[in-house]
Amino acid sequence: MPASLTLANARDLARLIAQDTATTDPGVSDTKANALIEEARQWYASTFPEDTIVLAYNETSAAVTTSLALTPGYAMRSLDTCFSTDTGVMYDKVDYYLLSQKSQKDTLESVAASDITSWGCIRDTTVDNKWNLIFYPTAAVARNIRIYGHYEVTALTGDSDNILFGNHGSRVIARLAALEMARLCGRPTDFLASIAANLPERVLTRRDDLKRMLAHHAMRT
């Protein structure tokens, strides 16, 4: 299977598509081109989160009853699913503060521990990749759990870094960057539309600016 493009590959492709290939004094500098590629890359990652799912906490870690302070090995965009590997139960994700209030009320009323049915999470206010989790009701038996979420894509730092998202995805990212490069170079609307028209429909339907641009142009299906 072909590997994803490197940053250098993606920049070269974006320049080719945008017709900004001058070796001296191009319309967009390498620094700006790299910034546009990174912007397209981060948009792609947030728009297609199925490509950034990762295990954030697993059952070999400490079991839980009421709460958990979690610092995953990845910088997480979000924590999304949690289930018990003891019981196979998928817990409902609920607002963190609502569960906190319900838990406090149970404590005041001396409600007996039972078993977890819900969980909530909130990013720590001082540590970017630390998360505070609460489980409700309090578990009478500590449960082993798994938590999955979506990780933040680390910014590229050098030309040899992989864009990621596979050969196709990295080429889509290069084309998105090419579109913005062409805008900066002052290319006409029809030229911009010709670049956008060759993007996959799943990208076009998620970008309102591209849908407007292509309102009077043929779209690839």
MDAnalysis code that builds the backbone (N, CA, C; Angstrom):
import MDAnalysis as mda
import numpy as np

u = mda.Universe.empty(663, n_residues=221, atom_resindex=np.repeat(np.arange(221), 3), trajectory=True)
u.add_TopologyAttr("name", ["N", "CA", "C"] * 221)
u.add_TopologyAttr("resid", np.arange(1, 222))
u.add_TopologyAttr("resname", ["MET", "PRO", "ALA", "SER", "LEU", "THR", "LEU", "ALA", "ASN", "ALA", "ARG", "ASP", "LEU", "ALA", "ARG", "LEU", "ILE", "ALA", "GLN", "ASP", "THR", "ALA", "THR", "THR", "ASP", "PRO", "GLY", "VAL", "SER", "ASP", "THR", "LYS", "ALA", "ASN", "ALA", "LEU", "ILE", "GLU", "GLU", "ALA", "ARG", "GLN", "TRP", "TYR", "ALA", "SER", "THR", "PHE", "PRO", "GLU", "ASP", "THR", "ILE", "VAL", "LEU", "ALA", "TYR", "ASN", "GLU", "THR", "SER", "ALA", "ALA", "VAL", "THR", "THR", "SER", "LEU", "ALA", "LEU", "THR", "PRO", "GLY", "TYR", "ALA", "MET", "ARG", "SER", "LEU", "ASP", "THR", "CYS", "PHE", "SER", "THR", "ASP", "THR", "GLY", "VAL", "MET", "TYR", "ASP", "LYS", "VAL", "ASP", "TYR", "TYR", "LEU", "LEU", "SER", "GLN", "LYS", "SER", "GLN", "LYS", "ASP", "THR", "LEU", "GLU", "SER", "VAL", "ALA", "ALA", "SER", "ASP", "ILE", "THR", "SER", "TRP", "GLY", "CYS", "ILE", "ARG", "ASP", "THR", "THR", "VAL", "ASP", "ASN", "LYS", "TRP", "ASN", "LEU", "ILE", "PHE", "TYR", "PRO", "THR", "ALA", "ALA", "VAL", "ALA", "ARG", "ASN", "ILE", "ARG", "ILE", "TYR", "GLY", "HIS", "TYR", "GLU", "VAL", "THR", "ALA", "LEU", "THR", "GLY", "ASP", "SER", "ASP", "ASN", "ILE", "LEU", "PHE", "GLY", "ASN", "HIS", "GLY", "SER", "ARG", "VAL", "ILE", "ALA", "ARG", "LEU", "ALA", "ALA", "LEU", "GLU", "MET", "ALA", "ARG", "LEU", "CYS", "GLY", "ARG", "PRO", "THR", "ASP", "PHE", "LEU", "ALA", "SER", "ILE", "ALA", "ALA", "ASN", "LEU", "PRO", "GLU", "ARG", "VAL", "LEU", "THR", "ARG", "ARG", "ASP", "ASP", "LEU", "LYS", "ARG", "MET", "LEU", "ALA", "HIS", "HIS", "ALA", "MET", "ARG", "THR"])
u.atoms.positions = np.array([
    [0.852, -1.195, 0.000],
    [0.000, 0.000, 0.000],
    [0.885, 1.242, 0.000],
    [0.609, 2.205, -0.888],
    [1.444, 3.405, -0.932],
    [1.389, 4.175, 0.385],
    [2.545, 4.687, 0.791],
    [2.609, 5.479, 2.014],
    [2.068, 6.878, 1.763],
    [1.771, 7.580, 2.836],
    [1.320, 8.960, 2.691],
    [2.466, 9.830, 2.186],
    [2.121, 10.970, 1.644],
    [3.122, 11.915, 1.182],
    [3.890, 12.500, 2.363],
    [5.125, 12.868, 2.140],
    [5.850, 13.661, 3.121],
    [5.460, 15.124, 2.947],
    [5.887, 15.953, 3.882],
    [5.612, 17.378, 3.759],
    [6.204, 17.931, 2.464],
    [7.424, 17.514, 2.130],
    [8.048, 17.993, 0.895],
    [7.253, 17.541, -0.327],
    [6.804, 16.281, -0.326],
    [5.989, 15.774, -1.435],
    [4.701, 16.579, -1.580],
    [4.041, 16.801, -0.442],
    [2.756, 17.507, -0.455],
    [2.933, 18.943, -0.934],
    [4.006, 19.577, -0.525],
    [4.248, 20.957, -0.947],
    [4.504, 21.033, -2.456],
    [5.278, 20.075, -2.957],
    [5.541, 20.039, -4.402],
    [4.248, 19.825, -5.182],
    [3.402, 18.902, -4.693],
    [2.134, 18.641, -5.370],
    [1.228, 19.860, -5.314],
    [1.161, 20.491, -4.151],
    [0.325, 21.682, -4.007],
    [0.797, 22.795, -4.950],
    [2.098, 22.961, -5.064],
    [2.627, 23.981, -5.982],
    [2.265, 23.655, -7.431],
    [2.356, 22.385, -7.788],
    [2.021, 21.975, -9.147],
    [0.557, 22.272, -9.452],
    [-0.332, 21.909, -8.530],
    [-1.762, 22.130, -8.731],
    [-2.082, 23.619, -8.801],
    [-1.430, 24.402, -7.943],
    [-1.684, 25.848, -7.899],
    [-0.931, 26.605, -8.979],
    [-0.096, 25.885, -9.741],
    [0.748, 26.498, -10.770],
    [1.619, 27.611, -10.178],
    [2.262, 27.249, -9.079],
    [3.174, 28.166, -8.394],
    [4.518, 27.453, -8.231],
    [5.147, 27.136, -9.348],
    [6.328, 26.267, -9.348],
    [7.630, 27.014, -9.618],
    [7.611, 28.329, -9.598],
    [8.840, 29.078, -9.844],
    [9.887, 28.749, -8.785],
    [11.105, 28.490, -9.209],
    [12.163, 28.135, -8.250],
    [12.695, 29.350, -7.511],
    [12.555, 30.521, -8.084],
    [12.940, 31.759, -7.399],
    [11.724, 32.667, -7.306],
    [11.523, 33.208, -6.123],
    [10.427, 34.142, -5.852],
    [9.057, 33.602, -6.268],
    [8.657, 32.425, -5.723],
    [7.316, 31.916, -6.025],
    [6.260, 32.811, -5.391],
    [5.019, 32.648, -5.820],
    [3.945, 33.458, -5.268],
    [3.746, 33.228, -3.777],
    [3.955, 31.981, -3.338],
    [3.819, 31.610, -1.925],
    [5.129, 30.984, -1.477],
    [5.695, 31.477, -0.412],
    [6.961, 30.943, 0.089],
    [6.775, 29.548, 0.665],
    [7.866, 28.813, 0.821],
    [7.785, 27.490, 1.427],
    [7.199, 27.561, 2.833],
    [7.581, 28.589, 3.577],
    [7.066, 28.733, 4.944],
    [5.553, 28.883, 4.945],
    [5.036, 29.726, 4.048],
    [3.584, 29.905, 3.965],
    [2.904, 28.654, 3.425],
    [3.532, 27.993, 2.446],
    [2.964, 26.755, 1.902],
    [2.859, 25.692, 2.986],
    [3.909, 25.579, 3.812],
    [3.885, 24.608, 4.908],
    [2.765, 24.928, 5.895],
    [2.562, 26.208, 6.170],
    [1.489, 26.610, 7.087],
    [0.124, 26.258, 6.521],
    [-0.065, 26.433, 5.217],
    [-1.338, 26.098, 4.578],
    [-1.580, 24.597, 4.570],
    [-0.515, 23.824, 4.373],
    [-0.635, 22.366, 4.416],
    [-1.021, 21.920, 5.824],
    [-0.401, 22.521, 6.833],
    [-0.729, 22.163, 8.220],
    [-2.170, 22.526, 8.553],
    [-2.609, 23.683, 8.072],
    [-3.992, 24.098, 8.313],
    [-4.960, 23.107, 7.669],
    [-4.677, 22.701, 6.422],
    [-5.534, 21.731, 5.737],
    [-5.506, 20.390, 6.451],
    [-4.349, 20.027, 6.943],
    [-4.174, 18.755, 7.657],
    [-4.988, 18.717, 8.954],
    [-4.941, 19.803, 9.698],
    [-5.696, 19.862, 10.949],
    [-7.192, 19.882, 10.669],
    [-7.614, 20.582, 9.607],
    [-9.035, 20.574, 9.233],
    [-9.468, 19.166, 8.870],
    [-8.658, 18.480, 8.091],
    [-8.978, 17.116, 7.661],
    [-9.126, 16.203, 8.873],
    [-8.205, 16.313, 9.831],
    [-8.240, 15.459, 11.022],
    [-9.495, 15.687, 11.850],
    [-9.918, 16.947, 11.970],
    [-11.100, 17.235, 12.779],
    [-12.395, 16.899, 12.048],
    [-12.360, 16.960, 10.726],
    [-13.562, 16.705, 9.935],
    [-13.809, 15.219, 9.723],
    [-12.748, 14.428, 9.698],
    [-12.862, 12.981, 9.525],
    [-12.242, 12.284, 10.728],
    [-12.908, 12.369, 11.888],
    [-12.337, 11.859, 13.138],
    [-12.141, 10.352, 13.161],
    [-12.794, 9.642, 12.223],
    [-12.600, 8.184, 12.198],
    [-11.144, 7.808, 11.930],
    [-10.356, 8.755, 11.435],
    [-8.948, 8.485, 11.160],
    [-8.045, 8.747, 12.356],
    [-8.607, 9.226, 13.469],
    [-7.766, 9.572, 14.616],
    [-8.252, 8.926, 15.917],
    [-8.864, 7.750, 15.829],
    [-9.334, 7.048, 17.031],
    [-8.166, 6.313, 17.673],
    [-8.087, 6.386, 19.004],
    [-7.000, 5.708, 19.706],
    [-7.491, 5.272, 21.084],
    [-6.856, 4.232, 21.622],
    [-7.150, 3.771, 22.984],
    [-6.472, 4.715, 23.970],
    [-7.268, 5.372, 24.799],
    [-6.726, 6.348, 25.741],
    [-6.504, 5.762, 27.132],
    [-7.210, 4.689, 27.456],
    [-7.088, 4.051, 28.779],
    [-7.539, 2.620, 28.626],
    [-6.778, 1.664, 29.171],
    [-7.165, 0.268, 28.993],
    [-7.278, -0.485, 30.309],
    [-7.801, -1.684, 30.210],
    [-8.165, -2.456, 31.398],
    [-6.972, -2.927, 32.208],
    [-5.754, -2.826, 31.673],
    [-4.580, -3.213, 32.456],
    [-4.177, -2.104, 33.423],
    [-4.795, -0.932, 33.304],
    [-4.551, 0.161, 34.246],
    [-5.432, -0.049, 35.481],
    [-5.325, 0.866, 36.432],
    [-6.083, 0.712, 37.676],
    [-7.586, 0.697, 37.418],
    [-8.295, -0.146, 38.181],
    [-9.750, -0.197, 38.079],
    [-10.349, 1.067, 38.699],
    [-11.609, 1.364, 38.351],
    [-12.230, 2.611, 38.802],
    [-13.523, 2.332, 39.559],
    [-13.882, 3.283, 40.431],
    [-15.159, 3.216, 41.147],
    [-15.957, 4.511, 40.979],
    [-15.311, 5.662, 41.206],
    [-16.037, 6.940, 41.173],
    [-15.388, 7.998, 40.291],
    [-14.070, 7.995, 40.186],
    [-13.410, 9.073, 39.449],
    [-12.060, 8.600, 38.924],
    [-11.506, 9.404, 38.022],
    [-10.213, 9.063, 37.428],
    [-9.573, 10.341, 36.887],
    [-8.310, 10.545, 37.214],
    [-7.509, 11.602, 36.605],
    [-6.647, 10.927, 35.549],
    [-6.867, 11.292, 34.309],
    [-6.262, 10.576, 33.191],
    [-5.370, 11.498, 32.364],
    [-4.137, 11.052, 32.143],
    [-3.216, 11.745, 31.238],
    [-2.786, 10.736, 30.179],
    [-3.480, 10.685, 29.039],
    [-3.170, 9.689, 28.010],
    [-1.791, 9.915, 27.391],
    [-1.321, 8.888, 26.705],
    [-0.049, 8.993, 26.011],
    [-0.122, 9.857, 24.768],
    [-1.329, 10.183, 24.334],
    [-1.552, 11.056, 23.185],
    [-2.186, 12.357, 23.658],
    [-1.957, 13.431, 22.938],
    [-2.726, 14.650, 23.167],
    [-4.106, 14.417, 22.573],
    [-5.133, 14.431, 23.408],
    [-6.459, 14.038, 22.977],
    [-7.313, 15.244, 22.616],
    [-8.005, 15.128, 21.489],
    [-9.006, 16.113, 21.109],
    [-10.265, 15.900, 21.934],
    [-10.614, 14.630, 22.154],
    [-11.812, 14.306, 22.924],
    [-11.730, 12.878, 23.427],
    [-12.475, 12.592, 24.495],
    [-12.701, 11.228, 24.970],
    [-14.155, 10.913, 24.649],
    [-14.404, 9.747, 24.045],
    [-15.722, 9.551, 23.450],
    [-16.486, 8.322, 23.920],
    [-15.805, 7.204, 24.102],
    [-16.523, 5.990, 24.506],
    [-15.813, 5.320, 25.666],
    [-16.594, 4.728, 26.537],
    [-16.057, 4.050, 27.718],
    [-16.911, 2.815, 27.992],
    [-16.255, 1.683, 28.224],
    [-17.009, 0.475, 28.582],
    [-16.204, -0.379, 29.550],
    [-16.921, -1.218, 30.265],
    [-16.307, -2.116, 31.238],
    [-15.905, -3.416, 30.559],
    [-14.666, -3.810, 30.722],
    [-14.238, -5.103, 30.193],
    [-14.634, -6.237, 31.126],
    [-15.065, -5.906, 32.332],
    [-15.566, -6.934, 33.262],
    [-16.972, -7.389, 32.873],
    [-17.804, -6.405, 32.532],
    [-19.215, -6.706, 32.297],
    [-19.615, -6.587, 30.826],
    [-18.785, -5.920, 30.036],
    [-19.131, -5.678, 28.636],
    [-20.119, -4.552, 28.443],
    [-20.437, -3.815, 29.514],
    [-21.420, -2.738, 29.437],
    [-20.767, -1.473, 28.885],
    [-21.413, -0.867, 27.884],
    [-20.989, 0.426, 27.359],
    [-21.656, 1.514, 28.188],
    [-20.873, 2.376, 28.807],
    [-21.430, 3.410, 29.670],
    [-21.932, 4.600, 28.844],
    [-23.027, 5.182, 29.311],
    [-23.568, 6.378, 28.664],
    [-22.711, 7.586, 29.018],
    [-22.359, 8.378, 28.014],
    [-21.604, 9.597, 28.281],
    [-22.581, 10.715, 28.618],
    [-22.374, 11.329, 29.781],
    [-23.280, 12.343, 30.317],
    [-22.448, 13.556, 30.724],
    [-23.093, 14.702, 30.838],
    [-22.398, 15.920, 31.253],
    [-21.669, 15.706, 32.581],
    [-20.422, 16.093, 32.631],
    [-19.569, 15.883, 33.805],
    [-20.171, 16.525, 35.056],
    [-20.610, 17.774, 34.916],
    [-21.105, 18.493, 36.091],
    [-22.423, 17.926, 36.587],
    [-23.257, 17.436, 35.696],
    [-24.509, 16.800, 36.112],
    [-24.209, 15.559, 36.956],
    [-23.279, 14.741, 36.486],
    [-22.932, 13.538, 37.251],
    [-22.288, 13.894, 38.580],
    [-21.487, 14.954, 38.588],
    [-20.859, 15.389, 39.834],
    [-21.905, 15.783, 40.863],
    [-22.933, 16.495, 40.412],
    [-24.000, 16.912, 41.321],
    [-24.788, 15.704, 41.832],
    [-25.066, 14.756, 40.924],
    [-25.807, 13.561, 41.336],
    [-24.986, 12.741, 42.333],
    [-23.680, 12.664, 42.098],
    [-22.821, 11.918, 43.003],
    [-22.767, 12.575, 44.385],
    [-22.694, 13.909, 44.401],
    [-22.688, 14.627, 45.683],
    [-24.000, 14.404, 46.439],
    [-25.096, 14.406, 45.722],
    [-26.410, 14.179, 46.350],
    [-26.477, 12.772, 46.942],
    [-25.973, 11.784, 46.198],
    [-25.975, 10.413, 46.715],
    [-25.146, 10.298, 47.981],
    [-24.019, 11.021, 48.005],
    [-23.171, 10.993, 49.199],
    [-23.910, 11.583, 50.388],
    [-24.579, 12.712, 50.174],
    [-25.327, 13.359, 51.257],
    [-26.452, 12.471, 51.763],
    [-27.053, 11.703, 50.852],
    [-28.186, 10.858, 51.234],
    [-27.772, 9.425, 51.553],
    [-26.466, 9.190, 51.592],
    [-25.912, 7.869, 51.942],
    [-26.454, 6.762, 51.051],
    [-26.546, 7.033, 49.750],
    [-27.008, 6.033, 48.785],
    [-25.934, 4.953, 48.635],
    [-26.336, 3.718, 48.684],
    [-25.381, 2.604, 48.613],
    [-24.762, 2.513, 47.220],
    [-23.507, 2.096, 47.177],
    [-22.836, 1.884, 45.890],
    [-23.513, 0.743, 45.143],
    [-23.506, 0.814, 43.819],
    [-24.129, -0.245, 43.029],
    [-23.206, -0.613, 41.867],
    [-23.478, -0.102, 40.677],
    [-22.578, -0.336, 39.556],
    [-22.685, 0.826, 38.573],
    [-21.614, 1.067, 37.872],
    [-21.523, 2.205, 36.961],
    [-22.465, 2.026, 35.776],
    [-23.142, 3.115, 35.418],
    [-23.946, 3.130, 34.189],
    [-23.579, 4.306, 33.288],
    [-22.988, 5.371, 33.890],
    [-22.701, 6.594, 33.134],
    [-21.314, 7.117, 33.475],
    [-20.829, 7.959, 32.595],
    [-19.544, 8.609, 32.846],
    [-19.540, 9.982, 32.188],
    [-18.665, 10.845, 32.664],
    [-18.488, 12.162, 32.072],
    [-17.031, 12.557, 32.174],
    [-16.614, 13.504, 31.357],
    [-15.217, 13.926, 31.392],
    [-15.107, 15.413, 31.102],
    [-14.030, 16.000, 31.574],
    [-13.747, 17.404, 31.317],
    [-12.241, 17.575, 31.269],
    [-11.787, 18.404, 30.348],
    [-10.351, 18.673, 30.253],
    [-9.917, 19.500, 31.457],
    [-8.748, 19.179, 31.998],
    [-8.217, 19.917, 33.136],
    [-7.995, 21.380, 32.751],
    [-8.181, 22.267, 33.701],
    [-8.083, 23.701, 33.398],
    [-6.653, 24.206, 33.333],
    [-5.690, 23.409, 33.798],
    [-4.302, 23.882, 33.805],
    [-3.356, 22.999, 32.991],
    [-3.701, 21.724, 32.815],
    [-2.841, 20.811, 32.051],
    [-3.614, 20.373, 30.813],
    [-3.116, 20.721, 29.644],
    [-3.878, 20.560, 28.408],
    [-4.268, 19.121, 28.123],
    [-3.401, 18.166, 28.433],
    [-3.713, 16.778, 28.094],
    [-4.120, 15.945, 29.304],
    [-4.527, 16.585, 30.367],
    [-5.048, 15.863, 31.520],
    [-6.571, 15.958, 31.506],
    [-7.225, 14.847, 31.799],
    [-8.677, 14.801, 31.813],
    [-9.160, 14.310, 33.180],
    [-10.240, 14.899, 33.659],
    [-10.887, 14.454, 34.891],
    [-12.175, 13.740, 34.525],
    [-12.314, 12.523, 35.013],
    [-13.478, 11.697, 34.693],
    [-14.246, 11.368, 35.962],
    [-15.558, 11.248, 35.801],
    [-16.411, 10.839, 36.905],
    [-17.308, 9.714, 36.424],
    [-17.582, 8.755, 37.323],
    [-18.422, 7.603, 36.993],
    [-19.598, 7.569, 37.950],
    [-20.760, 7.153, 37.420],
    [-21.972, 7.174, 38.234],
    [-22.864, 5.984, 37.881],
    [-23.493, 5.384, 38.877],
    [-23.284, 5.545, 40.318],
    [-21.907, 5.013, 40.737],
    [-21.564, 5.241, 41.975],
    [-20.326, 4.687, 42.506],
    [-20.385, 3.170, 42.429],
    [-19.314, 2.564, 41.937],
    [-19.289, 1.110, 41.758],
    [-18.996, 0.407, 43.078],
    [-19.813, -0.586, 43.377],
    [-19.560, -1.396, 44.570],
    [-18.327, -2.266, 44.368],
    [-18.070, -2.637, 43.128],
    [-16.879, -3.403, 42.752],
    [-16.118, -2.596, 41.713],
    [-14.843, -2.341, 41.971],
    [-14.040, -1.553, 41.028],
    [-14.041, -2.231, 39.663],
    [-14.233, -1.427, 38.620],
    [-14.365, -1.965, 37.270],
    [-13.142, -1.639, 36.412],
    [-12.737, -2.627, 35.620],
    [-11.714, -2.408, 34.604],
    [-12.403, -1.850, 33.364],
    [-11.825, -0.813, 32.808],
    [-12.488, -0.126, 31.699],
    [-11.525, 0.125, 30.541],
    [-12.120, 0.404, 29.402],
    [-11.389, 0.927, 28.260],
    [-12.048, 2.235, 27.838],
    [-11.222, 3.192, 27.458],
    [-11.715, 4.473, 26.966],
    [-11.059, 4.759, 25.626],
    [-11.882, 5.095, 24.646],
    [-11.382, 5.486, 23.329],
    [-11.702, 6.949, 23.080],
    [-10.854, 7.586, 22.310],
    [-11.092, 8.975, 21.947],
    [-10.356, 9.329, 20.678],
    [-10.330, 10.603, 20.375],
    [-9.689, 11.096, 19.158],
    [-8.482, 11.947, 19.528],
    [-7.351, 11.595, 18.953],
    [-6.124, 12.297, 19.308],
    [-5.896, 13.508, 18.409],
    [-5.151, 14.462, 18.940],
    [-4.741, 15.631, 18.174],
    [-3.564, 15.247, 17.277],
    [-3.614, 15.645, 16.036],
    [-2.519, 15.361, 15.109],
    [-1.354, 16.299, 15.413],
    [-0.193, 15.721, 15.651],
    [0.984, 16.524, 15.959],
    [1.427, 17.311, 14.733],
    [1.738, 18.566, 14.927],
    [2.159, 19.419, 13.812],
    [3.457, 18.911, 13.195],
    [3.572, 19.055, 11.889],
    [4.777, 18.646, 11.180],
    [5.916, 19.613, 11.485],
    [7.131, 19.080, 11.518],
    [8.278, 19.926, 11.841],
    [9.355, 19.924, 10.762],
    [9.314, 18.973, 9.826],
    [10.349, 18.905, 8.809],
    [9.851, 18.305, 7.522],
    [10.577, 18.512, 6.441],
    [10.157, 18.062, 5.117],
    [9.981, 16.555, 5.015],
    [10.689, 15.788, 5.853],
    [10.601, 14.333, 5.772],
    [9.447, 13.760, 6.588],
    [8.749, 14.614, 7.350],
    [7.612, 14.143, 8.150],
    [6.475, 13.711, 7.242],
    [5.805, 12.630, 7.611],
    [4.658, 12.141, 6.848],
    [3.420, 12.977, 7.147],
    [2.670, 13.283, 6.102],
    [1.400, 13.990, 6.267],
    [0.418, 13.132, 7.065],
    [0.517, 11.802, 6.895],
    [-0.404, 10.809, 7.479],
    [-1.707, 10.764, 6.676],
    [-2.647, 9.948, 7.138],
    [-3.956, 9.742, 6.515],
    [-3.869, 9.017, 5.171],
    [-2.789, 8.287, 4.952],
    [-2.679, 7.469, 3.753],
    [-2.340, 8.276, 2.509],
    [-2.095, 7.553, 1.422],
    [-1.720, 8.218, 0.175],
    [-2.847, 9.109, -0.337],
    [-4.072, 8.592, -0.297],
    [-5.212, 9.377, -0.796],
    [-5.466, 10.584, 0.087],
    [-5.551, 10.349, 1.398],
    [-5.843, 11.445, 2.311],
    [-4.799, 12.542, 2.252],
    [-3.523, 12.165, 2.147],
    [-2.473, 13.180, 2.102],
    [-2.528, 13.978, 0.803],
    [-2.973, 13.354, -0.279],
    [-3.132, 14.086, -1.540],
    [-4.329, 15.045, -1.479],
    [-5.374, 14.641, -0.792],
    [-6.507, 15.546, -0.584],
    [-6.043, 16.773, 0.197],
    [-5.244, 16.552, 1.224],
    [-4.719, 17.652, 2.035],
    [-3.863, 18.586, 1.182],
    [-3.029, 18.008, 0.311],
    [-2.202, 18.829, -0.585],
    [-3.072, 19.671, -1.507],
    [-4.172, 19.098, -1.995],
    [-5.057, 19.847, -2.898],
    [-5.776, 20.963, -2.142],
    [-6.185, 20.720, -0.920],
    [-6.796, 21.780, -0.115],
    [-5.813, 22.931, 0.082],
    [-4.556, 22.576, 0.354],
    [-3.540, 23.615, 0.508],
    [-3.308, 24.342, -0.811],
    [-3.336, 23.593, -1.926],
    [-3.140, 24.201, -3.250],
    [-4.217, 25.237, -3.538],
    [-5.433, 24.950, -3.107],
    [-6.536, 25.887, -3.325],
    [-6.248, 27.220, -2.645],
    [-5.756, 27.154, -1.401],
    [-5.451, 28.386, -0.675],
    [-4.217, 29.071, -1.252],
    [-3.254, 28.290, -1.728],
    [-2.089, 28.877, -2.388],
    [-2.516, 29.633, -3.646],
    [-3.426, 29.028, -4.405],
    [-3.898, 29.671, -5.625],
    [-4.644, 30.966, -5.316],
    [-5.401, 30.978, -4.228],
    [-6.088, 32.206, -3.809],
    [-5.060, 33.311, -3.544],
    [-4.009, 32.944, -2.785],
    [-2.991, 33.935, -2.443],
    [-2.251, 34.441, -3.676],
    [-2.153, 33.593, -4.688],
    [-1.487, 33.990, -5.935],
    [-2.400, 34.805, -6.844],
    [-3.660, 34.995, -6.433],
    [-4.586, 35.802, -7.217],
    [-5.162, 35.100, -8.428],
    [-5.237, 33.759, -8.389],
    [-5.786, 33.020, -9.522],
    [-7.285, 33.335, -9.678],
    [-7.808, 33.292, -10.905],
    [-9.224, 33.610, -11.130],
    [-10.151, 32.556, -10.528],
    [-11.389, 32.938, -10.370],
    [-12.380, 32.060, -9.742],
    [-12.517, 30.728, -10.465],
    [-12.525, 30.741, -11.791],
    [-12.650, 29.491, -12.542],
    [-11.479, 28.548, -12.268],
    [-10.296, 29.117, -12.101],
    [-9.123, 28.296, -11.798],
    [-9.269, 27.662, -10.411],
    [-9.717, 28.451, -9.442],
    [-9.937, 27.924, -8.091],
    [-10.998, 26.824, -8.120],
    [-12.061, 27.046, -8.884],
    [-13.133, 26.061, -8.982],
    [-12.642, 24.767, -9.606],
    [-11.713, 24.857, -10.550],
    [-11.189, 23.644, -11.183],
    [-10.380, 22.811, -10.198],
    [-9.711, 23.473, -9.258],
    [-8.988, 22.747, -8.206],
    [-9.983, 22.078, -7.265],
    [-10.976, 22.852, -6.832],
    [-11.954, 22.336, -5.873],
    [-12.782, 21.196, -6.459],
    [-13.068, 21.264, -7.755],
    [-13.928, 20.259, -8.382],
    [-13.325, 18.871, -8.348],
    [-12.009, 18.776, -8.158],
    [-11.351, 17.473, -8.121],
    [-11.128, 16.959, -6.711],
    [-11.737, 17.627, -5.746],
    [-11.726, 17.115, -4.381],
    [-12.842, 16.083, -4.214],
    [-12.664, 15.092, -3.335],
    [-13.734, 14.108, -3.108],
    [-15.014, 14.783, -2.620],
    [-16.137, 14.216, -2.982],
    [-17.419, 14.811, -2.606],
    [-17.570, 14.921, -1.098],
    [-17.010, 13.979, -0.355],
    [-17.139, 14.022, 1.109],
    [-16.445, 15.250, 1.689],
    [-15.422, 15.753, 1.002],
    [-14.774, 16.989, 1.425],
    [-15.613, 18.191, 1.035],
    [-16.112, 18.181, -0.191],
    [-16.901, 19.299, -0.687],
    [-18.152, 19.533, 0.144],
    [-18.787, 18.448, 0.581],
    [-20.034, 18.594, 1.330],
    [-19.791, 19.103, 2.751],
    [-18.540, 19.127, 3.187],
    [-18.235, 19.610, 4.533],
    [-17.598, 21.002, 4.543],
    [-17.391, 21.548, 3.375],
    [-16.780, 22.877, 3.286],
    [-17.748, 23.828, 2.587],
    [-18.395, 24.674, 3.366],
    [-19.392, 25.579, 2.797],
    [-18.785, 26.515, 1.754],
    [-17.527, 26.925, 1.975],
    [-16.914, 27.840, 1.012],
    [-16.738, 27.162, -0.342],
    [-16.414, 25.858, -0.331],
    [-16.236, 25.141, -1.589],
    [-17.576, 24.888, -2.268],
    [-18.609, 24.615, -1.483],
    [-19.942, 24.417, -2.064],
    [-20.415, 25.687, -2.772],
    [-20.150, 26.842, -2.154],
    [-20.548, 28.103, -2.793],
    [-19.743, 28.334, -4.064],
    [-18.449, 28.025, -3.996],
    [-17.591, 28.222, -5.167],
    [-18.045, 27.390, -6.349],
    [-18.530, 26.184, -6.067],
    [-18.893, 25.254, -7.113],
    [-20.379, 25.279, -7.467],
    [-21.086, 26.276, -6.968],
    [-22.533, 26.341, -7.207],
    [-22.865, 26.340, -8.698],
    [-21.982, 26.917, -9.494],
    [-22.258, 27.000, -10.942],
    [-21.204, 26.237, -11.754],
    [-20.559, 25.272, -11.075],
    [-19.547, 24.465, -11.752],
    [-19.846, 22.983, -11.517],
    [-19.376, 22.152, -12.399],
    [-19.579, 20.706, -12.263],
    [-18.753, 20.177, -11.092],
    [-19.367, 19.305, -10.296],
    [-18.678, 18.658, -9.187],
    [-18.389, 17.205, -9.554],
    [-17.250, 16.711, -9.106],
    [-16.943, 15.303, -9.304],
    [-17.715, 14.475, -8.305],
    [-18.296, 13.354, -8.744],
    [-19.033, 12.476, -7.829],
    [-18.336, 11.143, -7.730],
])
